[in-house]
Amino acid sequence: MTRLILISALLLSACARTPGGIEADSVSSSNFDLYSCNEMQVRAVEIETELADAVDNQRGLVMLDTVATLGMLPVFSTALSEDDEAIARLRGERIAIQQARQERGCRG
């Protein structure tokens, strides 16, 4: 029982946040005022690709952090906050571009 409590405490002390726990930044749809519908569609695809990459990286960091924590090894990852910030920014941009496309009446 003590071992289970220790393992649980170690897992909870891991530094990297799961991608699902990272909220979107607030991004204004007005950032896309100068974009055409086609340009917004292209940028939306780019955002989805960048976001998928950032989420994959974050999942890897979570796994590395968990393994290191279970092994009681020090984890020195300066990329943790950078990945969190990228995911939050990209999620905010995704919402903003969807709003901008809807406001403009873009199809697709």
ZAMARGU-4260 file (C-alpha; in steps of 0.2 Angstrom, whole numbers, plus 5000, padded with zeros to 4 digits):
<rodrens>
0) 5000/5000/5000 | 5014/5012/5004 | 5022/5008/4988 | 5006/5013/4978 | 5005/5029/4988
5) 5023/5033/4984 | 5021/5029/4965 | 5005/5040/4965 | 5014/5054/4973 | 5028/5053/4960
10) 5016/5053/4946 | 5007/5068/4952 | 5023/5077/4954 | 5028/5076/4936 | 5031/5093/4928
15) 5024/5091/4910 | 5006/5094/4908 | 4995/5083/4897 | 4990/5091/4880 | 4972/5090/4885
20) 4975/5100/4901 | 4982/5115/4891 | 4969/5128/4888 | 4968/5139/4872 | 4975/5157/4873
25) 4963/5171/4869 | 4966/5176/4851 | 4956/5189/4842 | 4947/5184/4826 | 4952/5202/4820
30) 4970/5195/4817 | 4963/5188/4801 | 4954/5203/4795 | 4966/5205/4780 | 4965/5187/4775
35) 4955/5181/4761 | 4944/5165/4764 | 4956/5155/4754 | 4971/5162/4764 | 4962/5158/4781
40) 4958/5140/4774 | 4977/5138/4771 | 4982/5145/4788 | 4969/5134/4796 | 4977/5118/4789
45) 4994/5125/4794 | 4988/5128/4812 | 4981/5110/4813 | 4998/5103/4807 | 5008/5113/4819
50) 4996/5109/4833 | 4997/5090/4830 | 5016/5091/4830 | 5016/5101/4846 | 5003/5089/4854
55) 5014/5074/4849 | 5029/5083/4857 | 5020/5087/4873 | 5014/5069/4874 | 5033/5063/4872
60) 5038/5075/4886 | 5024/5069/4897 | 5030/5051/4895 | 5048/5056/4897 | 5044/5065/4913
65) 5034/5051/4920 | 5048/5038/4916 | 5061/5050/4924 | 5050/5053/4939 | 5047/5034/4942
70) 5065/5031/4940 | 5068/5046/4952 | 5079/5054/4939 | 5081/5073/4938 | 5071/5080/4923
75) 5079/5096/4916 | 5067/5101/4902 | 5067/5119/4897 | 5055/5115/4883 | 5041/5111/4894
80) 5034/5129/4895 | 5038/5132/4877 | 5027/5117/4871 | 5013/5122/4883 | 5014/5140/4876
85) 5014/5134/4858 | 4999/5122/4861 | 4989/5136/4870 | 4993/5149/4856 | 4989/5137/4842
90) 4972/5132/4850 | 4968/5150/4852 | 4972/5154/4834 | 4962/5139/4828 | 4947/5146/4837
95) 4950/5163/4831 | 4952/5158/4813 | 4936/5148/4814 | 4927/5163/4820 | 4934/5174/4807
100) 4929/5162/4793 | 4911/5161/4800 | 4910/5180/4802 | 4915/5182/4784 | 4904/5168/4778
105) 4918/5157/4771 | 4913/5140/4765 | 4922/5124/4769
</rodrens>
